[in-house]
Amino acid sequence: LDISAHSHLVLQQDPVLFQRMNSYSSNASGGSHGEGSQEEEEYEVSVTPHPDFGLGLRLEAQAEGMPAVAGSYKKHPLSGGRLPAERAGTIVLGDELLAVNGAGLEGISFD
């Protein structure tokens, strides 16, 4: 995958976290548990990688063939500061990465 230039990422909300957030907002607004949409939502993020250290997003998969999820943020190795993925403020750890720059990630191995 080419992430050397400005990158366009498509992610899907983590279904477990999404359900928890839905349940919390339904309960907080007086609704019953489980009320509301249970569909995971896709969202898009445009981010420009750091020229030397990339996006700063560590991808993880539970097992071979499982989807890649945003596992953790990397820090700038010299300053300890935030790299572009974290600075974007929209990527939620645990969300599944579906595509990068229009290329779907199904079946791709992340070593």
Backbone bond lengths (Angstrom), bond angles and torsions (degrees), N, CA, C in turn:
res aa  C-N    CA-C-N  psi(-1)  N-CA   C-N-CA  omega(-1)  CA-C   N-CA-C  phi
1 L - - - 1.448 - - 1.517 109.78 -
2 D 1.308 116.08 135.20 1.458 120.28 179.72 1.519 109.62 -92.64
3 I 1.325 116.21 110.66 1.457 120.29 175.61 1.516 110.63 -120.48
4 S 1.335 116.58 26.54 1.458 120.13 -177.07 1.525 112.05 -78.39
5 A 1.331 117.07 -25.49 1.461 121.01 178.57 1.524 108.34 -108.83
6 H 1.319 116.38 -172.48 1.461 120.83 178.06 1.522 109.10 -51.61
7 S 1.309 118.18 130.17 1.463 122.37 -174.33 1.520 111.42 -115.29
8 H 1.314 113.75 143.41 1.457 121.76 177.52 1.523 107.22 -114.83
9 L 1.338 116.96 114.89 1.461 122.72 -177.17 1.516 109.67 -107.54
10 V 1.329 116.57 142.57 1.459 122.23 172.58 1.521 106.53 -118.26
11 L 1.336 115.83 124.46 1.451 121.54 -179.16 1.516 110.27 -123.95
12 Q 1.325 116.00 161.23 1.457 121.92 175.36 1.512 107.28 -123.84
13 Q 1.323 115.61 136.38 1.451 119.79 -178.56 1.518 111.00 -58.70
14 D 1.324 115.61 142.22 1.455 122.37 175.55 1.527 108.15 -60.26
15 P 1.340 119.01 120.33 1.466 120.19 -174.75 1.521 113.95 -61.42
16 V 1.341 118.65 -35.05 1.460 120.62 179.98 1.521 110.01 -68.64
17 L 1.329 116.69 -49.06 1.457 120.71 178.49 1.522 110.52 -63.48
18 F 1.339 117.35 -40.28 1.456 121.96 -179.75 1.529 110.41 -60.21
19 Q 1.344 117.66 -43.42 1.458 121.17 179.30 1.523 110.47 -64.86
20 R 1.331 116.67 -41.85 1.467 119.51 178.56 1.521 110.99 -61.32
21 M 1.330 116.59 -43.98 1.464 120.15 -179.49 1.522 110.23 -65.36
22 N 1.330 117.34 -40.77 1.459 121.37 178.03 1.521 110.61 -62.61
23 S 1.329 116.82 -43.79 1.461 120.66 -179.98 1.513 110.42 -64.26
24 Y 1.331 116.98 -42.25 1.456 120.86 -179.77 1.521 110.83 -62.97
25 S 1.343 117.19 -46.56 1.461 119.20 -178.01 1.515 111.01 -68.96
26 S 1.338 118.92 -32.49 1.464 121.05 176.64 1.513 110.42 -67.59
27 N 1.354 116.73 -42.91 1.463 120.40 179.45 1.522 111.02 -68.13
28 A 1.331 117.92 -39.54 1.465 121.76 -178.68 1.522 110.94 -66.73
29 S 1.328 117.44 -30.60 1.466 119.87 -178.80 1.518 111.68 -93.70
30 G 1.335 116.90 8.05 1.455 119.91 176.72 1.517 113.68 91.61
31 G 1.316 117.82 -0.78 1.462 120.33 178.62 1.506 110.44 -78.08
32 S 1.316 116.99 167.75 1.457 120.30 179.22 1.525 109.83 -83.49
33 H 1.319 116.03 160.55 1.466 122.62 179.66 1.516 110.17 -57.53
34 G 1.363 115.71 131.89 1.448 119.57 175.55 1.515 113.86 86.38
35 E 1.310 118.37 -0.09 1.454 120.66 -179.89 1.519 109.71 -77.25
36 G 1.308 118.59 148.32 1.465 121.73 177.96 1.506 110.85 104.92
37 S 1.320 116.71 178.86 1.459 123.18 -177.32 1.520 110.56 -68.01
38 Q 1.331 116.54 133.52 1.457 121.16 178.17 1.521 111.24 -108.30
39 E 1.327 118.60 9.45 1.456 121.43 178.99 1.519 109.91 -80.10
40 E 1.344 115.29 136.57 1.450 118.85 174.25 1.519 107.43 -73.43
41 E 1.292 116.37 143.21 1.460 120.18 -178.08 1.517 110.52 -105.19
42 E 1.329 115.47 141.22 1.456 121.72 172.62 1.516 108.21 -87.77
43 Y 1.319 115.56 147.88 1.456 120.17 174.54 1.519 108.75 -143.77
44 E 1.305 115.47 159.10 1.462 121.61 -176.16 1.518 110.06 -117.82
45 V 1.318 114.86 144.89 1.461 121.83 178.99 1.522 107.67 -134.57
46 S 1.307 117.10 130.13 1.467 121.76 173.01 1.517 107.63 -107.04
47 V 1.319 115.61 128.76 1.464 120.02 -175.32 1.529 108.96 -147.61
48 T 1.317 114.98 143.02 1.460 120.74 177.11 1.518 108.55 -101.41
49 P 1.342 117.47 119.24 1.466 120.33 -178.90 1.530 112.17 -63.74
50 H 1.314 115.82 152.27 1.459 121.79 171.73 1.530 106.26 -64.80
51 P 1.327 119.27 137.77 1.465 120.55 -175.99 1.533 114.29 -60.64
52 D 1.314 117.84 -27.66 1.459 120.45 -178.51 1.533 113.92 -106.85
53 F 1.333 117.41 -27.20 1.459 120.25 -170.34 1.529 114.12 -121.35
54 G 1.330 118.08 8.74 1.468 121.69 173.37 1.518 114.34 71.77
55 L 1.326 114.41 -153.42 1.468 121.04 -177.02 1.521 112.73 -74.86
56 G 1.321 115.81 -31.63 1.461 118.98 -176.87 1.515 111.72 82.30
57 L 1.335 116.46 30.89 1.464 121.43 179.71 1.522 108.15 -124.23
58 R 1.307 116.41 122.24 1.462 121.77 178.68 1.525 107.73 -92.75
59 L 1.337 116.03 122.01 1.459 121.17 178.46 1.517 109.27 -92.73
60 E 1.322 115.55 144.51 1.456 120.94 179.92 1.518 109.13 -136.45
61 A 1.316 116.03 150.78 1.466 122.54 172.76 1.523 106.85 -133.73
62 Q 1.318 116.78 139.23 1.460 120.78 -178.05 1.531 112.04 -64.66
63 A 1.326 116.14 -34.41 1.465 121.50 179.89 1.521 108.39 -157.87
64 E 1.327 116.10 165.32 1.465 121.16 177.70 1.522 109.41 -54.61
65 G 1.323 115.91 131.69 1.460 121.06 179.17 1.515 114.12 88.81
66 M 1.329 117.50 -10.30 1.469 120.99 178.25 1.524 108.48 -80.94
67 P 1.335 117.21 155.31 1.463 119.34 -179.37 1.526 112.08 -65.00
68 A 1.335 114.88 151.85 1.461 121.21 175.94 1.524 108.96 -80.14
69 V 1.306 115.97 132.43 1.453 120.80 176.99 1.527 109.30 -120.51
70 A 1.322 114.96 155.05 1.463 120.78 174.98 1.526 106.75 -69.81
71 G 1.336 116.05 105.33 1.459 120.27 -173.31 1.512 114.31 -88.43
72 S 1.315 116.61 -42.91 1.463 120.41 179.35 1.523 109.03 -165.23
73 Y 1.311 114.64 163.79 1.459 120.44 176.04 1.519 108.78 -93.56
74 K 1.301 116.56 143.32 1.459 121.59 171.72 1.519 108.05 -92.06
75 K 1.295 116.79 152.66 1.465 122.34 176.39 1.527 109.38 -103.36
76 H 1.317 115.51 156.35 1.458 121.01 174.99 1.527 106.77 -60.79
77 P 1.343 118.73 123.97 1.465 120.12 -173.72 1.528 114.78 -66.33
78 L 1.314 118.35 -20.79 1.461 119.92 -178.64 1.524 112.55 -96.35
79 S 1.336 116.42 -43.37 1.464 119.68 -175.92 1.523 113.64 -100.83
80 G 1.349 116.64 -16.97 1.470 119.41 -175.95 1.522 112.65 77.70
81 G 1.331 116.63 5.05 1.466 121.01 -178.62 1.516 112.69 -77.28
82 R 1.319 114.05 174.58 1.460 120.34 -179.39 1.526 110.65 -77.68
83 L 1.329 116.07 142.78 1.458 122.48 175.78 1.535 108.91 -97.67
84 P 1.329 119.09 172.95 1.466 122.50 -169.47 1.533 116.69 -52.59
85 A 1.320 119.63 -40.97 1.469 120.12 -178.01 1.520 111.32 -61.01
86 E 1.307 117.32 -42.87 1.468 121.13 179.57 1.523 110.81 -73.32
87 R 1.335 116.83 -40.53 1.465 120.52 179.81 1.525 112.10 -63.21
88 A 1.346 117.24 -27.93 1.471 120.16 179.60 1.524 110.52 -59.59
89 G 1.325 117.19 -33.49 1.458 121.07 175.60 1.520 115.06 75.95
90 T 1.319 118.34 7.45 1.460 120.00 -177.40 1.521 113.52 -118.09
91 I 1.315 118.44 -16.92 1.463 121.17 -179.00 1.524 108.20 -82.76
92 V 1.332 115.75 123.39 1.456 121.35 -178.90 1.520 108.44 -101.52
93 L 1.329 116.03 125.96 1.461 119.91 179.10 1.522 109.39 -59.83
94 G 1.337 115.57 135.57 1.461 121.57 -176.99 1.520 112.60 101.86
95 D 1.330 117.14 -16.38 1.459 120.13 178.58 1.517 110.31 -75.49
96 E 1.333 116.07 147.15 1.463 122.23 -177.60 1.518 110.61 -83.53
97 L 1.326 116.43 133.16 1.463 122.31 175.61 1.521 107.50 -86.77
98 L 1.344 116.53 118.23 1.462 121.99 -176.25 1.518 112.97 -96.32
99 A 1.341 117.38 -37.30 1.464 120.57 -175.17 1.520 110.14 -156.24
100 V 1.336 114.36 152.95 1.463 122.04 174.23 1.518 107.37 -131.94
101 N 1.314 116.41 123.18 1.467 122.83 179.22 1.531 112.14 51.13
102 G 1.325 115.77 40.96 1.461 121.34 176.49 1.516 115.00 84.41
103 A 1.327 118.57 -5.42 1.465 121.73 179.77 1.525 109.42 -96.77
104 G 1.331 116.60 119.17 1.456 121.52 177.26 1.515 110.53 -65.87
105 L 1.331 116.81 150.57 1.460 120.92 -175.30 1.519 113.60 -105.38
106 E 1.309 118.57 3.69 1.462 121.06 -179.44 1.525 109.96 -60.83
107 G 1.327 116.22 127.99 1.458 121.60 177.99 1.515 115.70 83.72
108 I 1.338 117.82 -1.06 1.470 120.29 179.66 1.525 109.09 -88.75
109 S 1.336 116.08 135.75 1.457 121.78 179.51 1.526 109.14 -90.93
110 F 1.324 116.98 139.49 1.464 122.57 178.52 1.510 109.00 -116.15
111 D 1.323 116.26 101.61 1.474 120.83 179.87 1.494 110.49 -97.58
